[in-house]
């Protein structure tokens, strides 16, 4: 005689089936979470790697210059260098560096690291350094000489974005002088979820016994890789800092030409007083450094190559500007996933091959 299931057996069977379904559901959900985590981690590392690769490709061929931002050479000077009275264009002037408002009206002559920070939603202070330089980048389908700025957009503090801003010379016949890409000034998204970025520069002082190392820039400060100021020179073509009036380097913490070597170009300009026995406008331009010596007070004396026109014998003061680049940068970024999971901190050392 056929016998059916008892109520107890049905209940037990259903219970066992529910347990099996629960276990399978748990395993499936866990597998989905694991897969999603793996995908987000992969995306995270891909984003970091792509950002580092882009930065390295551009910084690796950054330009040594003391005329970084674009300018319009005035007819009165025509020395092919920026003078204070001339019209100029830069990303700081376009208000892309609002943390340093003087960049709107003060010319930036060379690669610069801006030390900055912000406070996140948890009231934690985080680094948000900025890097500004002239280099070659692909924009509008062409490789162009451009001003490039990397900085964090922290308008969304839960998911900040590393952005890239670009300013380049407009094509002839366009009716424009310079173009920012994108034109609305919003910048290009490079990596989403970058909560921190610290940019350190490699420094080696040949006159110091301390070993070379990487150094960060203080918050609210900047490191401009350019020496500028006033010096005394004479007909023997020796540049001595400070000048006869006691004026020297614009940056009092400057290491006084220790990062340049013979062969570098130094821009000399704007001597005073204006008389026939002193510096003339026709002398403005680049001079080649031949040798650098230091006196007992470590004040530099720079010998530079002769060039036409010959200098007058009684020169008491002249302006100077000479750019250089660090040997390397160390960039450290902390990046989180789109779900805000625990982030990863990654560093890369980027050597600079100046052109």
Secondary structure as UniProt FT lines:
FT   HELIX           7..59
FT   TURN            60..61
FT   STRAND          70..71
FT   TURN            75..77
FT   TURN            84..85
FT   STRAND          88..89
FT   TURN            91..95
FT   TURN            98..99
FT   HELIX           101..104
FT   STRAND          112..114
FT   STRAND          117..119
FT   TURN            121..122
FT   STRAND          125..128
FT   STRAND          130..139
FT   TURN            140..141
FT   STRAND          142..153
FT   TURN            157..158
FT   STRAND          161..169
FT   TURN            172..173
FT   STRAND          178..181
FT   TURN            183..184
FT   STRAND          188..192
FT   STRAND          194..203
FT   TURN            206..207
FT   STRAND          213..215
FT   TURN            219..220
FT   STRAND          222..224
FT   STRAND          226..233
FT   TURN            235..236
FT   STRAND          238..240
FT   TURN            244..245
FT   TURN            252..253
FT   TURN            258..259
FT   TURN            262..263
FT   STRAND          265..269
FT   TURN            276..277
FT   HELIX           281..283
FT   STRAND          285..294
FT   TURN            296..297
FT   STRAND          300..304
FT   STRAND          318..323
FT   STRAND          328..335
FT   TURN            338..339
FT   STRAND          344..351
//
